[in-house]
Amino acid sequence: MKRWTDLDKAIIGTTLTYQAGERVPTFVYSGKEIVSILMERDGMEWDEAMDFIDFNIDNAYTGKDTPLLVWPIIDEEYDL
């Protein structure tokens, strides 16, 4: 399974994705934790971290086992 470099602390689990009829194990990362890592480790501001994630992580396809990025749902109605 592929991992994003130096972001292991943001791994929240694994999943199986289906691609071309094949089950592929894939790492799942917390987007919120990656933002925290980039801000603390690299001294980025929130907007810089979001831009970095958008350009370098969220839109990067590295093959069928490309890691997945998840974000929390913020919904006041359900207090999430």
N, CA, C and O atoms as a GROMACS GRO file, in nm:
protein
  320
    1MET      N    1   0.084  -0.118   0.000
    1MET     CA    2   0.000   0.000   0.000
    1MET      C    3   0.089   0.124   0.000
    1MET      O    4   0.190   0.130   0.070
    2LYS      N    5   0.050   0.221  -0.078
    2LYS     CA    6   0.126   0.346  -0.084
    2LYS      C    7   0.093   0.433   0.036
    2LYS      O    8  -0.020   0.434   0.085
    3ARG      N    9   0.195   0.508   0.081
    3ARG     CA   10   0.176   0.605   0.190
    3ARG      C   11   0.229   0.739   0.145
    3ARG      O   12   0.317   0.748   0.059
    4TRP      N   13   0.173   0.844   0.204
    4TRP     CA   14   0.225   0.978   0.177
    4TRP      C   15   0.343   1.001   0.269
    4TRP      O   16   0.336   0.970   0.388
    5THR      N   17   0.451   1.055   0.216
    5THR     CA   18   0.577   1.072   0.287
    5THR      C   19   0.562   1.160   0.411
    5THR      O   20   0.506   1.270   0.404
    6ASP      N   21   0.612   1.111   0.524
    6ASP     CA   22   0.617   1.185   0.650
    6ASP      C   23   0.481   1.227   0.704
    6ASP      O   24   0.472   1.325   0.778
    7LEU      N   25   0.376   1.155   0.670
    7LEU     CA   26   0.242   1.188   0.721
    7LEU      C   27   0.176   1.069   0.791
    7LEU      O   28   0.054   1.062   0.800
    8ASP      N   29   0.257   0.975   0.840
    8ASP     CA   30   0.202   0.855   0.903
    8ASP      C   31   0.113   0.886   1.024
    8ASP      O   32   0.019   0.811   1.052
    9LYS      N   33   0.141   0.995   1.095
    9LYS     CA   34   0.058   1.031   1.211
    9LYS      C   35  -0.085   1.063   1.172
    9LYS      O   36  -0.174   1.063   1.258
   10ALA      N   37  -0.109   1.091   1.046
   10ALA     CA   38  -0.243   1.125   0.999
   10ALA      C   39  -0.321   1.003   0.950
   10ALA      O   40  -0.437   1.016   0.910
   11ILE      N   41  -0.259   0.884   0.951
   11ILE     CA   42  -0.330   0.763   0.907
   11ILE      C   43  -0.435   0.728   1.012
   11ILE      O   44  -0.404   0.718   1.131
   12ILE      N   45  -0.559   0.711   0.967
   12ILE     CA   46  -0.666   0.675   1.060
   12ILE      C   47  -0.718   0.533   1.035
   12ILE      O   48  -0.803   0.484   1.110
   13GLY      N   49  -0.667   0.469   0.932
   13GLY     CA   50  -0.709   0.332   0.907
   13GLY      C   51  -0.680   0.289   0.764
   13GLY      O   52  -0.605   0.354   0.690
   14THR      N   53  -0.741   0.178   0.728
   14THR     CA   54  -0.730   0.126   0.592
   14THR      C   55  -0.869   0.092   0.542
   14THR      O   56  -0.964   0.081   0.619
   15THR      N   57  -0.879   0.076   0.412
   15THR     CA   58  -1.004   0.036   0.350
   15THR      C   59  -0.972  -0.047   0.227
   15THR      O   60  -0.857  -0.056   0.185
   16LEU      N   61  -1.073  -0.106   0.172
   16LEU     CA   62  -1.060  -0.175   0.044
   16LEU      C   63  -1.137  -0.096  -0.060
   16LEU      O   64  -1.256  -0.070  -0.044
   17THR      N   65  -1.070  -0.058  -0.166
   17THR     CA   66  -1.138   0.008  -0.276
   17THR      C   67  -1.150  -0.092  -0.389
   17THR      O   68  -1.073  -0.188  -0.398
   18TYR      N   69  -1.246  -0.071  -0.475
   18TYR     CA   70  -1.267  -0.160  -0.590
   18TYR      C   71  -1.229  -0.086  -0.716
   18TYR      O   72  -1.286   0.018  -0.748
   19GLN      N   73  -1.132  -0.140  -0.787
   19GLN     CA   74  -1.087  -0.080  -0.911
   19GLN      C   75  -1.068  -0.189  -1.015
   19GLN      O   76  -0.993  -0.284  -0.994
   20ALA      N   77  -1.136  -0.174  -1.125
   20ALA     CA   78  -1.132  -0.272  -1.234
   20ALA      C   79  -1.164  -0.412  -1.183
   20ALA      O   80  -1.102  -0.510  -1.224
   21GLY      N   81  -1.262  -0.420  -1.092
   21GLY     CA   82  -1.306  -0.549  -1.040
   21GLY      C   83  -1.212  -0.611  -0.938
   21GLY      O   84  -1.229  -0.727  -0.900
   22GLU      N   85  -1.114  -0.537  -0.894
   22GLU     CA   86  -1.014  -0.589  -0.800
   22GLU      C   87  -1.026  -0.515  -0.666
   22GLU      O   88  -1.044  -0.393  -0.664
   23ARG      N   89  -1.016  -0.589  -0.556
   23ARG     CA   90  -1.015  -0.527  -0.423
   23ARG      C   91  -0.873  -0.481  -0.393
   23ARG      O   92  -0.779  -0.560  -0.398
   24VAL      N   93  -0.858  -0.353  -0.362
   24VAL     CA   94  -0.726  -0.295  -0.342
   24VAL      C   95  -0.719  -0.234  -0.201
   24VAL      O   96  -0.794  -0.141  -0.171
   25PRO      N   97  -0.629  -0.285  -0.113
   25PRO     CA   98  -0.614  -0.223   0.018
   25PRO      C   99  -0.551  -0.084   0.005
   25PRO      O  100  -0.459  -0.064  -0.074
   26THR      N  101  -0.603   0.010   0.083
   26THR     CA  102  -0.563   0.150   0.070
   26THR      C  103  -0.558   0.215   0.207
   26THR      O  104  -0.646   0.192   0.290
   27PHE      N  105  -0.455   0.298   0.232
   27PHE     CA  106  -0.450   0.375   0.356
   27PHE      C  107  -0.550   0.489   0.350
   27PHE      O  108  -0.576   0.545   0.244
   28VAL      N  109  -0.606   0.524   0.467
   28VAL     CA  110  -0.698   0.636   0.480
   28VAL      C  111  -0.637   0.738   0.575
   28VAL      O  112  -0.594   0.703   0.686
   29TYR      N  113  -0.632   0.864   0.532
   29TYR     CA  114  -0.571   0.972   0.609
   29TYR      C  115  -0.675   1.074   0.652
   29TYR      O  116  -0.775   1.095   0.583
   30SER      N  117  -0.651   1.137   0.766
   30SER     CA  118  -0.733   1.248   0.814
   30SER      C  119  -0.680   1.378   0.754
   30SER      O  120  -0.566   1.416   0.779
   31GLY      N  121  -0.764   1.446   0.676
   31GLY     CA  122  -0.725   1.575   0.620
   31GLY      C  123  -0.697   1.677   0.729
   31GLY      O  124  -0.603   1.756   0.719
   32LYS      N  125  -0.779   1.674   0.833
   32LYS     CA  126  -0.762   1.768   0.945
   32LYS      C  127  -0.626   1.748   1.013
   32LYS      O  128  -0.560   1.845   1.049
   33GLU      N  129  -0.584   1.623   1.030
   33GLU     CA  130  -0.455   1.595   1.092
   33GLU      C  131  -0.339   1.635   1.001
   33GLU      O  132  -0.236   1.682   1.049
   34ILE      N  133  -0.355   1.618   0.872
   34ILE     CA  134  -0.250   1.661   0.778
   34ILE      C  135  -0.233   1.812   0.786
   34ILE      O  136  -0.120   1.862   0.784
   35VAL      N  137  -0.343   1.886   0.794
   35VAL     CA  138  -0.333   2.032   0.810
   35VAL      C  139  -0.253   2.065   0.935
   35VAL      O  140  -0.164   2.150   0.931
   36SER      N  141  -0.283   1.998   1.046
   36SER     CA  142  -0.211   2.022   1.171
   36SER      C  143  -0.063   1.993   1.158
   36SER      O  144   0.021   2.069   1.207
   37ILE      N  145  -0.029   1.882   1.092
   37ILE     CA  146   0.111   1.846   1.072
   37ILE      C  147   0.182   1.952   0.990
   37ILE      O  148   0.291   1.996   1.027
   38LEU      N  149   0.123   1.993   0.881
   38LEU     CA  150   0.186   2.094   0.795
   38LEU      C  151   0.205   2.227   0.866
   38LEU      O  152   0.306   2.295   0.847
   39MET      N  153   0.109   2.264   0.948
   39MET     CA  154   0.119   2.390   1.020
   39MET      C  155   0.227   2.383   1.127
   39MET      O  156   0.308   2.476   1.142
   40GLU      N  157   0.230   2.273   1.202
   40GLU     CA  158   0.328   2.260   1.310
   40GLU      C  159   0.468   2.231   1.258
   40GLU      O  160   0.564   2.299   1.295
   41ARG      N  161   0.480   2.133   1.172
   41ARG     CA  162   0.610   2.089   1.125
   41ARG      C  163   0.673   2.185   1.025
   41ARG      O  164   0.794   2.211   1.032
   42ASP      N  165   0.592   2.238   0.933
   42ASP     CA  166   0.646   2.319   0.824
   42ASP      C  167   0.619   2.468   0.840
   42ASP      O  168   0.659   2.548   0.755
   43GLY      N  169   0.552   2.506   0.949
   43GLY     CA  170   0.527   2.647   0.975
   43GLY      C  171   0.429   2.711   0.879
   43GLY      O  172   0.430   2.833   0.862
   44MET      N  173   0.344   2.630   0.817
   44MET     CA  174   0.245   2.686   0.723
   44MET      C  175   0.128   2.747   0.798
   44MET      O  176   0.095   2.706   0.909
   45GLU      N  177   0.068   2.847   0.736
   45GLU     CA  178  -0.060   2.899   0.783
   45GLU      C  179  -0.168   2.803   0.732
   45GLU      O  180  -0.142   2.720   0.645
   46TRP      N  181  -0.291   2.814   0.788
   46TRP     CA  182  -0.399   2.724   0.750
   46TRP      C  183  -0.424   2.726   0.600
   46TRP      O  184  -0.435   2.621   0.538
   47ASP      N  185  -0.431   2.846   0.541
   47ASP     CA  186  -0.461   2.855   0.397
   47ASP      C  187  -0.347   2.798   0.312
   47ASP      O  188  -0.373   2.742   0.205
   48GLU      N  189  -0.223   2.811   0.358
   48GLU     CA  190  -0.110   2.752   0.286
   48GLU      C  191  -0.117   2.599   0.292
   48GLU      O  192  -0.092   2.531   0.193
   49ALA      N  193  -0.152   2.547   0.409
   49ALA     CA  194  -0.164   2.402   0.424
   49ALA      C  195  -0.275   2.347   0.335
   49ALA      O  196  -0.259   2.242   0.274
   50MET      N  197  -0.388   2.419   0.328
   50MET     CA  198  -0.499   2.375   0.243
   50MET      C  199  -0.460   2.378   0.096
   50MET      O  200  -0.494   2.287   0.021
   51ASP      N  201  -0.389   2.482   0.054
   51ASP     CA  202  -0.342   2.490  -0.084
   51ASP      C  203  -0.245   2.376  -0.115
   51ASP      O  204  -0.252   2.316  -0.222
   52PHE      N  205  -0.154   2.347  -0.022
   52PHE     CA  206  -0.059   2.239  -0.040
   52PHE      C  207  -0.132   2.105  -0.056
   52PHE      O  208  -0.100   2.026  -0.146
   53ILE      N  209  -0.229   2.082   0.031
   53ILE     CA  210  -0.306   1.957   0.025
   53ILE      C  211  -0.381   1.948  -0.107
   53ILE      O  212  -0.380   1.843  -0.173
   54ASP      N  213  -0.445   2.056  -0.147
   54ASP     CA  214  -0.522   2.056  -0.272
   54ASP      C  215  -0.434   2.025  -0.392
   54ASP      O  216  -0.473   1.946  -0.479
   55PHE      N  217  -0.319   2.086  -0.398
   55PHE     CA  218  -0.232   2.070  -0.515
   55PHE      C  219  -0.149   1.943  -0.512
   55PHE      O  220  -0.134   1.877  -0.615
   56ASN      N  221  -0.093   1.906  -0.396
   56ASN     CA  222   0.004   1.798  -0.387
   56ASN      C  223  -0.050   1.664  -0.336
   56ASN      O  224   0.013   1.560  -0.357
   57ILE      N  225  -0.164   1.666  -0.271
   57ILE     CA  226  -0.214   1.543  -0.211
   57ILE      C  227  -0.349   1.504  -0.270
   57ILE      O  228  -0.364   1.396  -0.327
   58ASP      N  229  -0.446   1.592  -0.256
   58ASP     CA  230  -0.583   1.558  -0.296
   58ASP      C  231  -0.597   1.532  -0.446
   58ASP      O  232  -0.680   1.452  -0.486
   59ASN      N  233  -0.518   1.598  -0.527
   59ASN     CA  234  -0.527   1.580  -0.672
   59ASN      C  235  -0.416   1.492  -0.729
   59ASN      O  236  -0.397   1.488  -0.850
   60ALA      N  237  -0.345   1.422  -0.644
   60ALA     CA  238  -0.235   1.337  -0.690
   60ALA      C  239  -0.283   1.192  -0.700
   60ALA      O  240  -0.327   1.133  -0.602
   61TYR      N  241  -0.274   1.137  -0.818
   61TYR     CA  242  -0.306   0.995  -0.839
   61TYR      C  243  -0.175   0.921  -0.858
   61TYR      O  244  -0.099   0.951  -0.950
   62THR      N  245  -0.150   0.825  -0.770
   62THR     CA  246  -0.024   0.751  -0.776
   62THR      C  247  -0.046   0.603  -0.804
   62THR      O  248   0.041   0.520  -0.775
   63GLY      N  249  -0.159   0.571  -0.861
   63GLY     CA  250  -0.188   0.432  -0.894
   63GLY      C  251  -0.312   0.384  -0.821
   63GLY      O  252  -0.375   0.460  -0.747
   64LYS      N  253  -0.346   0.259  -0.842
   64LYS     CA  254  -0.473   0.209  -0.790
   64LYS      C  255  -0.478   0.204  -0.638
   64LYS      O  256  -0.587   0.195  -0.581
   65ASP      N  257  -0.364   0.208  -0.570
   65ASP     CA  258  -0.367   0.210  -0.424
   65ASP      C  259  -0.329   0.348  -0.368
   65ASP      O  260  -0.270   0.358  -0.261
   66THR      N  261  -0.365   0.453  -0.443
   66THR     CA  262  -0.345   0.590  -0.395
   66THR      C  263  -0.421   0.606  -0.263
   66THR      O  264  -0.538   0.569  -0.256
   67PRO      N  265  -0.358   0.660  -0.160
   67PRO     CA  266  -0.427   0.679  -0.032
   67PRO      C  267  -0.551   0.768  -0.047
   67PRO      O  268  -0.562   0.850  -0.138
   68LEU      N  269  -0.644   0.749   0.046
   68LEU     CA  270  -0.766   0.828   0.049
   68LEU      C  271  -0.755   0.935   0.156
   68LEU      O  272  -0.692   0.914   0.260
   69LEU      N  273  -0.815   1.049   0.132
   69LEU     CA  274  -0.815   1.161   0.225
   69LEU      C  275  -0.959   1.185   0.269
   69LEU      O  276  -1.048   1.201   0.185
   70VAL      N  277  -0.983   1.188   0.400
   70VAL     CA  278  -1.118   1.212   0.451
   70VAL      C  279  -1.119   1.336   0.540
   70VAL      O  280  -1.020   1.370   0.604
   71TRP      N  281  -1.233   1.402   0.541
   71TRP     CA  282  -1.254   1.523   0.621
   71TRP      C  283  -1.376   1.502   0.709
   71TRP      O  284  -1.469   1.432   0.669
   72PRO      N  285  -1.376   1.560   0.830
   72PRO     CA  286  -1.493   1.543   0.918
   72PRO      C  287  -1.614   1.618   0.861
   72PRO      O  288  -1.600   1.720   0.793
   73ILE      N  289  -1.732   1.566   0.891
   73ILE     CA  290  -1.855   1.634   0.854
   73ILE      C  291  -1.888   1.732   0.966
   73ILE      O  292  -1.890   1.696   1.084
   74ILE      N  293  -1.912   1.855   0.928
   74ILE     CA  294  -1.950   1.957   1.026
   74ILE      C  295  -2.094   1.991   1.000
   74ILE      O  296  -2.128   2.056   0.901
   75ASP      N  297  -2.180   1.947   1.090
   75ASP     CA  298  -2.323   1.967   1.073
   75ASP      C  299  -2.385   1.994   1.210
   75ASP      O  300  -2.398   1.904   1.292
   76GLU      N  301  -2.423   2.118   1.234
   76GLU     CA  302  -2.478   2.156   1.365
   76GLU      C  303  -2.605   2.081   1.398
   76GLU      O  304  -2.633   2.056   1.515
   77GLU      N  305  -2.683   2.045   1.296
   77GLU     CA  306  -2.809   1.976   1.321
   77GLU      C  307  -2.784   1.841   1.389
   77GLU      O  308  -2.863   1.798   1.474
   78TYR      N  309  -2.674   1.775   1.353
   78TYR     CA  310  -2.643   1.645   1.410
   78TYR      C  311  -2.531   1.653   1.513
   78TYR      O  312  -2.487   1.550   1.564
   79ASP      N  313  -2.484   1.774   1.543
   79ASP     CA  314  -2.380   1.796   1.642
   79ASP      C  315  -2.256   1.712   1.613
   79ASP      O  316  -2.201   1.647   1.702
   80LEU      N  317  -2.212   1.713   1.487
   80LEU     CA  318  -2.093   1.638   1.449
   80LEU      C  319  -1.973   1.727   1.450
   80LEU      O  320  -1.862   1.681   1.420
   0.00000   0.00000   0.00000
